[in-house]
């Protein structure tokens, strides 16, 4: 009898207690809820800090990118301007009163550029042109244009003068008056007359004859040190004056008229 009781007691101790299990489960559930609630609270500061950091980095990267893009754009514009135009300071009074000593002008380097249209005839159907046919992009050089050119006798030294004689012209100066193919030129840009003479000359192809507006104080095509100017020596056409401020504005390329 005693043995049986001991066996029952032993069985009772090993038998699971439903109430105990219930209490344990509730405690674990509450514990897990507490842990779950605590996790966002613990991780929120780190998350917000990372968000703030990433938010702060994006505008910085954008600013750096914009600065780089601006600098590159400025360099491209500068290079394009240097390819297209050239600034020049007038040295002396040879072009007075049109241009004064020390005046700064802008020269269009592409004014007299040309392209070989013969190359296009090879790719465009129906277009026929000789292989060495050249056509101007912006227009041909005209009498009265003010040009900057390299002096053939002085290496890279540049001069600025007015175009008076064109290829094929027969030019002569009699008592300071210029004649082209026998017709006298009316030159409204002159403020004084030169009284000298210059024998008749026919200007060859690809050359021009230049004179300063201040005929009594200009070294130009009348002088053997300058002479006729090859077209390849022309830097470009002066079209705008930007200094001093009272001279600011476009330069007028007044064309002389032939007086018959």
KEPA-366970 format. One record per residue (C-alpha): residue number from 1; residue in three letters; x, y, z. Coordinates in steps of 0.02 Angstrom, whole numbers, plus 50000, padded with zeros to 5 digits. Layout:
   seq   type    east   north      up
   NUM    ala       X       Y       Z
...
END
This chain:
   seq   type    east   north      up
     1    unk   50000   50000   50000
     2    unk   50141   50116   50040
     3    unk   50225   50074   49876
     4    unk   50070   50121   49776
     5    unk   50056   50289   49860
     6    unk   50236   50328   49818
     7    unk   50206   50282   49639
     8    unk   50056   50398   49629
     9    unk   50154   50539   49707
    10    unk   50293   50513   49582
    11    unk   50168   50517   49440
    12    unk   50088   50675   49505
    13    unk   50255   50766   49509
    14    unk   50296   50725   49329
    15    unk   50124   50767   49262
    16    unk   50118   50939   49177
    17    unk   50018   51071   49266
    18    unk   49904   51164   49144
    19    unk   49892   51317   49255
    20    unk   50080   51331   49267
    21    unk   50097   51315   49080
    22    unk   49968   51449   49055
    23    unk   50056   51569   49171
    24    unk   50223   51535   49089
    25    unk   50154   51565   48914
    26    unk   50076   51729   48967
    27    unk   50239   51787   49042
    28    unk   50335   51741   48885
    29    unk   50207   51829   48776
    30    unk   50218   51987   48879
    31    unk   50407   51974   48874
    32    unk   50408   51957   48685
    33    unk   50289   52106   48667
    34    unk   50401   52210   48778
    35    unk   50552   52160   48674
    36    unk   50459   52199   48512
    37    unk   50408   52369   48578
    38    unk   50581   52405   48639
    39    unk   50665   52362   48473
    40    unk   50598   52510   48373
    41    unk   50633   52627   48517
    42    unk   50813   52568   48526
    43    unk   50839   52571   48337
    44    unk   50749   52735   48300
    45    unk   50893   52852   48345
    46    unk   51015   52754   48237
    47    unk   50893   52752   48092
    48    unk   50857   52937   48106
    49    unk   51041   52977   48117
    50    unk   51076   52877   47959
    51    unk   50932   52962   47871
    52    unk   50994   53133   47922
    53    unk   51170   53089   47863
    54    unk   51109   53028   47695
    55    unk   50996   53181   47678
    56    unk   51144   53293   47714
    57    unk   51257   53206   47589
    58    unk   51139   53222   47441
    59    unk   51136   53413   47432
    60    unk   51325   53415   47454
    61    unk   51351   53296   47309
    62    unk   51227   53397   47205
    63    unk   51318   53559   47245
    64    unk   51487   53485   47199
    65    unk   51416   53416   47036
    66    unk   51339   53584   46993
    67    unk   51505   53673   47027
    68    unk   51599   53550   46916
    69    unk   51469   53567   46777
    70    unk   51477   53757   46788
    71    unk   51667   53758   46778
    72    unk   51667   53639   46629
    73    unk   51534   53742   46540
    74    unk   51633   53901   46571
    75    unk   51789   53819   46500
    76    unk   51694   53760   46345
    77    unk   51621   53933   46317
    78    unk   51792   54013   46341
    79    unk   51873   53893   46217
    80    unk   51733   53921   46091
    81    unk   51753   54110   46108
    82    unk   51941   54097   46085
    83    unk   51914   53995   45927
    84    unk   51786   54117   45855
    85    unk   51850   54288   45909
    86    unk   52012   54377   45948
    87    unk   52039   54535   46049
    88    unk   52158   54667   45984
    89    unk   52226   54831   46052
    90    unk   52250   54971   45927
    91    unk   52429   55032   45932
    92    unk   52452   55206   45860
    93    unk   52345   55331   45767
    94    unk   52348   55254   45593
    95    unk   52159   55221   45598
    96    unk   52110   55385   45680
    97    unk   51972   55450   45690
    98    unk   51884   55282   45663
    99    unk   51991   55196   45796
   100    unk   52096   55282   45927
   101    unk   52263   55234   46003
   102    unk   52243   55106   46144
   103    unk   52066   55059   46093
   104    unk   52017   54877   46117
   105    unk   51920   54789   45979
   106    unk   51849   54615   45950
   107    unk   51895   54527   45789
   108    unk   51790   54391   45708
   109    unk   51916   54259   45655
   110    unk   51787   54165   45550
   111    unk   51728   54314   45446
   112    unk   51816   54257   45288
   113    unk   51821   54069   45318
   114    unk   51771   53955   45175
   115    unk   51730   53773   45146
   116    unk   51771   53657   45004
   117    unk   51601   53620   44927
   118    unk   51681   53495   44809
   119    unk   51684   53370   44951
   120    unk   51494   53380   44968
   121    unk   51470   53335   44785
   122    unk   51539   53163   44825
   123    unk   51402   53126   44951
   124    unk   51253   53230   44891
   125    unk   51167   53163   44734
   126    unk   51147   53289   44594
   127    unk   51274   53412   44664
   128    unk   51418   53444   44547
   129    unk   51567   53551   44595
   130    unk   51752   53552   44560
   131    unk   51863   53467   44687
   132    unk   51945   53633   44737
   133    unk   51788   53741   44739
   134    unk   51790   53854   44894
   135    unk   51637   53948   44956
   136    unk   51638   54079   45098
   137    unk   51540   54036   45255
   138    unk   51494   54213   45311
   139    unk   51532   54313   45155
   140    unk   51676   54377   45051
   141    unk   51794   54515   45101
   142    unk   51731   54685   45046
   143    unk   51806   54854   45012
   144    unk   51794   54958   45170
   145    unk   51812   54813   45293
   146    unk   51927   54847   45440
   147    unk   52041   54696   45460
   148    unk   52178   54636   45576
   149    unk   52320   54546   45487
   150    unk   52497   54485   45514
   151    unk   52625   54598   45434
   152    unk   52718   54490   45305
   153    unk   52879   54585   45339
   154    unk   52869   54577   45530
   155    unk   52829   54397   45570
   156    unk   52683   54384   45691
   157    unk   52661   54571   45722
   158    unk   52480   54617   45688
   159    unk   52416   54777   45608
   160    unk   52241   54846   45585
   161    unk   52194   54938   45424
   162    unk   52050   54965   45303
   163    unk   52032   54860   45145
   164    unk   52041   54972   44992
   165    unk   52095   54859   44848
   166    unk   52026   54685   44811
   167    unk   52097   54544   44702
   168    unk   52090   54594   44518
   169    unk   52075   54782   44553
   170    unk   52190   54905   44466
   171    unk   52231   55032   44600
   172    unk   52314   55202   44579
   173    unk   52335   55352   44695
   174    unk   52346   55525   44618
   175    unk   52371   55676   44733
   176    unk   52306   55573   44878
   177    unk   52148   55519   44788
   178    unk   52124   55331   44764
   179    unk   52068   55265   44595
   180    unk   52001   55089   44567
   181    unk   51993   55034   44385
   182    unk   51998   55217   44335
   183    unk   51860   55276   44454
   184    unk   51897   55388   44603
   185    unk   51839   55333   44775
   186    unk   51738   55442   44893
   187    unk   51800   55401   45068
   188    unk   51687   55480   45203
   189    unk   51790   55409   45348
   190    unk   51943   55518   45311
   191    unk   51973   55677   45412
   192    unk   52122   55735   45311
   193    unk   52193   55703   45139
   194    unk   52360   55631   45092
   195    unk   52436   55721   44942
   196    unk   52555   55587   44880
   197    unk   52551   55479   44725
   198    unk   52561   55292   44700
   199    unk   52584   55209   44530
   200    unk   52450   55097   44459
   201    unk   52457   54914   44515
   202    unk   52346   54765   44479
   203    unk   52312   54667   44638
   204    unk   52344   54481   44614
   205    unk   52228   54341   44671
   206    unk   52219   54304   44857
   207    unk   52292   54475   44903
   208    unk   52220   54640   44963
   209    unk   52279   54820   44971
   210    unk   52255   54908   45139
   211    unk   52267   55089   45196
   212    unk   52249   55174   45364
   213    unk   52114   55306   45385
   214    unk   52247   55428   45446
   215    unk   52338   55431   45280
   216    unk   52472   55553   45339
   217    unk   52521   55441   45485
   218    unk   52500   55260   45430
   219    unk   52618   55122   45377
   220    unk   52515   55021   45254
   221    unk   52518   54947   45078
   222    unk   52597   55107   45011
   223    unk   52753   55060   45110
   224    unk   52872   54925   45049
   225    unk   52882   54855   45227
   226    unk   52698   54805   45216
   227    unk   52648   54797   45033
   228    unk   52507   54686   44973
   229    unk   52431   54573   45106
   230    unk   52404   54388   45070
   231    unk   52229   54331   45119
   232    unk   52306   54194   45226
   233    unk   52383   54329   45337
   234    unk   52214   54401   45386
   235    unk   52169   54363   45567
   236    unk   51991   54425   45548
   237    unk   51872   54570   45534
   238    unk   51858   54698   45675
   239    unk   51674   54718   45716
   240    unk   51657   54780   45895
   241    unk   51746   54903   46010
   242    unk   51733   54873   46198
   243    unk   51856   54995   46276
   244    unk   51860   55139   46318
   245    unk   51678   55151   46368
   246    unk   51644   55302   46257
   247    unk   51693   55197   46105
   248    unk   51588   55047   46158
   249    unk   51485   54979   46014
   250    unk   51493   54902   45840
   251    unk   51626   54960   45718
   252    unk   51557   55028   45555
   253    unk   51644   54959   45402
   254    unk   51602   55107   45291
   255    unk   51620   55065   45108
   256    unk   51695   55196   44993
   257    unk   51591   55243   44842
   258    unk   51657   55250   44665
   259    unk   51641   55424   44590
   260    unk   51622   55414   44403
END
